[in-house]
Amino acid sequence: MRPIAELPEDVSRGIRLVFCDIDDTLTNRGKLGAEAYDALWALRRAGLAVIPVTGRPAGWCDAIVRQWPVDAVIGENGAFVFNEERGVLKARFHPAAVGAAPVDAFPSSELVAAIRGRLYSVRDSILEVVPGSRVAKDQPYRIFDLAIDFCEEEPDLGLEAAERIRAEAVRLGCVAKVSSIHVNCWFGDYDKVAMALQAARDLFGMDAATSRQQALFVGDSPNDAPMFAAFPVSAGVANIERFASRMEHLPAYVASQPGGMGFAEIARVLLGARGVC
């Protein structure tokens, strides 16, 4: 990982779209600070599109896309993308998440109940196998995945416990990824990369090759590794060092500051290449 200050200006000027994680990438200790929020507005004013790509639930993503200065939001690890068109919320779901149901309509209560039934059996097993594990407090606002909290709230169970949680979910047939705060578990062949490429195509007319040249991804934890692998122009905030030895793919660049301050640092590099203070 090279310092973000070494990102070539011509590469920086070519970036049109910024994908970013939220927890511990835009936030510091769970809070969205002024530095990161100002950076989102500055990127928008400079004409760059921004799409958060998060494991957070549909309920949160509805509020984020309506209230933050972003162009869309990808939630529940790639299950859907939300955007607004003339003040109307638009949603598109990954086919592997909804099966035969329409991809452009919210899932029926029957489908949601079926998904949750499968996930709750995974939940019960994890809570029994890994002492101290608990369901994340934002679980009621989720549709497609199960979030097990290992360090969003006290006590911090540590990364070894997170790995045991992940392994148990995989044993039960889930896809499972470790974030900086949760282990997210879901059924279906989809991920952040698939939905990011779809969002770039559907919202901005960028094919996969163009996306890999003109999009930057910013993240901080193991579940961001596929995005780092998919997007050659990628950056981590400084707290990625906590996970670096456990990650198969690392970002090309890294900020000197953690969380939202690091995101603001990366934004300044993009803006500086455009002559924007």
ChimeraX attribute file (.defattr): number of C-alpha atoms within 10 A of each C-alpha:
attribute: neighborCount
match mode: 1-to-1
recipient: residues
	/A:1	12
	/A:2	13
	/A:3	15
	/A:4	23
	/A:5	16
	/A:6	10
	/A:7	20
	/A:8	12
	/A:9	14
	/A:10	10
	/A:11	14
	/A:12	19
	/A:13	16
	/A:14	15
	/A:15	18
	/A:16	19
	/A:17	22
	/A:18	22
	/A:19	24
	/A:20	26
	/A:21	29
	/A:22	22
	/A:23	24
	/A:24	27
	/A:25	28
	/A:26	29
	/A:27	22
	/A:28	17
	/A:29	11
	/A:30	15
	/A:31	13
	/A:32	18
	/A:33	15
	/A:34	13
	/A:35	16
	/A:36	23
	/A:37	18
	/A:38	14
	/A:39	22
	/A:40	22
	/A:41	16
	/A:42	19
	/A:43	23
	/A:44	15
	/A:45	13
	/A:46	14
	/A:47	11
	/A:48	19
	/A:49	21
	/A:50	23
	/A:51	24
	/A:52	25
	/A:53	30
	/A:54	23
	/A:55	29
	/A:56	23
	/A:57	23
	/A:58	24
	/A:59	15
	/A:60	15
	/A:61	26
	/A:62	20
	/A:63	11
	/A:64	17
	/A:65	22
	/A:66	18
	/A:67	9
	/A:68	13
	/A:69	20
	/A:70	21
	/A:71	19
	/A:72	27
	/A:73	31
	/A:74	31
	/A:75	28
	/A:76	26
	/A:77	27
	/A:78	23
	/A:79	28
	/A:80	29
	/A:81	28
	/A:82	22
	/A:83	23
	/A:84	16
	/A:85	8
	/A:86	6
	/A:87	8
	/A:88	9
	/A:89	13
	/A:90	17
	/A:91	18
	/A:92	19
	/A:93	23
	/A:94	21
	/A:95	17
	/A:96	15
	/A:97	22
	/A:98	21
	/A:99	12
	/A:100	8
	/A:101	15
	/A:102	14
	/A:103	17
	/A:104	14
	/A:105	12
	/A:106	17
	/A:107	17
	/A:108	12
	/A:109	9
	/A:110	9
	/A:111	16
	/A:112	15
	/A:113	13
	/A:114	11
	/A:115	19
	/A:116	19
	/A:117	12
	/A:118	15
	/A:119	21
	/A:120	13
	/A:121	11
	/A:122	21
	/A:123	22
	/A:124	12
	/A:125	14
	/A:126	22
	/A:127	16
	/A:128	10
	/A:129	12
	/A:130	15
	/A:131	11
	/A:132	13
	/A:133	21
	/A:134	18
	/A:135	18
	/A:136	19
	/A:137	12
	/A:138	16
	/A:139	18
	/A:140	12
	/A:141	13
	/A:142	20
	/A:143	21
	/A:144	27
	/A:145	27
	/A:146	31
	/A:147	29
	/A:148	26
	/A:149	27
	/A:150	28
	/A:151	20
	/A:152	17
	/A:153	13
	/A:154	8
	/A:155	11
	/A:156	15
	/A:157	17
	/A:158	11
	/A:159	17
	/A:160	10
	/A:161	17
	/A:162	24
	/A:163	16
	/A:164	15
	/A:165	30
	/A:166	22
	/A:167	17
	/A:168	20
	/A:169	25
	/A:170	17
	/A:171	12
	/A:172	14
	/A:173	14
	/A:174	22
	/A:175	19
	/A:176	24
	/A:177	26
	/A:178	22
	/A:179	24
	/A:180	23
	/A:181	22
	/A:182	24
	/A:183	27
	/A:184	25
	/A:185	28
	/A:186	28
	/A:187	20
	/A:188	17
	/A:189	14
	/A:190	18
	/A:191	22
	/A:192	22
	/A:193	20
	/A:194	18
	/A:195	22
	/A:196	26
	/A:197	19
	/A:198	20
	/A:199	22
	/A:200	20
	/A:201	15
	/A:202	11
	/A:203	11
	/A:204	13
	/A:205	12
	/A:206	19
	/A:207	13
	/A:208	17
	/A:209	10
	/A:210	13
	/A:211	23
	/A:212	18
	/A:213	17
	/A:214	20
	/A:215	25
	/A:216	25
	/A:217	26
	/A:218	29
	/A:219	33
	/A:220	32
	/A:221	26
	/A:222	22
	/A:223	24
	/A:224	29
	/A:225	19
	/A:226	17
	/A:227	26
	/A:228	25
	/A:229	16
	/A:230	18
	/A:231	23
	/A:232	18
	/A:233	21
	/A:234	26
	/A:235	29
	/A:236	34
	/A:237	29
	/A:238	22
	/A:239	21
	/A:240	25
	/A:241	15
	/A:242	13
	/A:243	15
	/A:244	16
	/A:245	11
	/A:246	12
	/A:247	14
	/A:248	11
	/A:249	16
	/A:250	27
	/A:251	25
	/A:252	18
	/A:253	22
	/A:254	30
	/A:255	24
	/A:256	17
	/A:257	16
	/A:258	23
	/A:259	30
	/A:260	26
	/A:261	26
	/A:262	28
	/A:263	32
	/A:264	26
	/A:265	23
	/A:266	26
	/A:267	19
	/A:268	19
	/A:269	21
	/A:270	28
	/A:271	20
	/A:272	14
	/A:273	17
	/A:274	15
	/A:275	10
	/A:276	13
	/A:277	9
